[in-house]
Amino acid sequence: MPDRSSSPGQAISDEIVRLYKARIGRGPSRVSTTIVRDLVICVMEDTHTPVEATMFEIGAHDLVHDVRRRFQTYAGSSLIEIV
């Protein structure tokens, strides 16, 4: 769970980085979280793994997007729990 001693947005960002590192092998280089009432928006930068970058270079965009969509479905409950 997020560390409530920091701002809620920062705590959510930190936990998202931890989740991505644990599940994908690396986290985003930067996460910005904005909270507006009951809406939480997280913007992540530099999220691709080296193999994903290679897949993009060879034109396999659909494959990378499919894997990421499946990951988001799989990790959805963990992401909700973080928030």
C-alpha positions in Angstrom: 0.0 0.0 0.0 1.1 3.6 -0.5 3.1 5.3 2.2 0.7 7.9 3.5 3.4 10.1 5.0 4.1 11.5 1.5 1.5 13.1 -0.7 -1.2 10.7 -1.9 -0.1 11.3 -5.5 3.5 10.6 -4.8 2.7 7.5 -2.9 0.6 6.2 -5.7 3.4 7.0 -8.2 6.0 5.2 -6.1 3.8 2.1 -5.7 3.1 2.0 -9.5 6.9 2.0 -10.1 7.4 -0.8 -7.6 4.6 -2.9 -9.3 6.0 -2.4 -12.8 9.5 -3.3 -11.6 8.2 -6.4 -9.9 6.0 -7.6 -12.7 7.8 -6.4 -15.9 11.4 -6.2 -14.8 11.7 -2.4 -14.9 9.6 0.5 -14.0 8.8 3.7 -15.8 11.5 6.4 -15.5 8.9 8.9 -14.3 5.4 8.8 -13.0 3.2 11.8 -12.4 -0.1 11.2 -10.6 -2.9 13.7 -10.4 -5.9 13.3 -8.2 -9.1 15.2 -8.8 -12.0 14.2 -6.5 -12.6 10.5 -7.3 -10.4 10.5 -10.5 -6.8 9.4 -10.4 -4.6 9.9 -13.5 -1.1 8.4 -13.7 1.1 9.4 -16.6 4.2 7.2 -17.0 7.2 7.9 -19.1 9.8 5.6 -20.6 8.0 2.4 -19.9 9.2 0.1 -22.6 11.6 -2.8 -21.9 14.5 -3.4 -24.2 12.7 -6.2 -25.9 9.6 -4.1 -26.4 11.8 -1.3 -28.0 13.2 -3.9 -30.4 9.7 -5.2 -31.2 8.7 -1.6 -32.1 11.8 -1.2 -34.3 10.9 -4.3 -36.3 7.3 -3.1 -36.7 5.6 -5.4 -34.2 3.6 -2.6 -32.6 0.4 -4.7 -32.3 2.2 -7.5 -30.4 3.7 -5.0 -27.8 0.3 -3.3 -27.4 -1.5 -6.7 -27.0 1.0 -7.8 -24.3 0.7 -4.5 -22.4 -3.2 -4.6 -22.6 -3.0 -8.2 -21.2 -0.7 -7.0 -18.4 -3.0 -4.2 -17.5 -5.9 -6.6 -17.3 -3.8 -9.0 -15.2 -2.5 -6.2 -12.9 -5.8 -4.3 -12.7 -6.7 -5.4 -9.2 -3.2 -4.5 -8.0 -3.4 -1.1 -9.5 -6.8 -0.5 -7.9 -5.5 -1.7 -4.6 -2.6 0.9 -4.9 -5.1 3.7 -5.3 
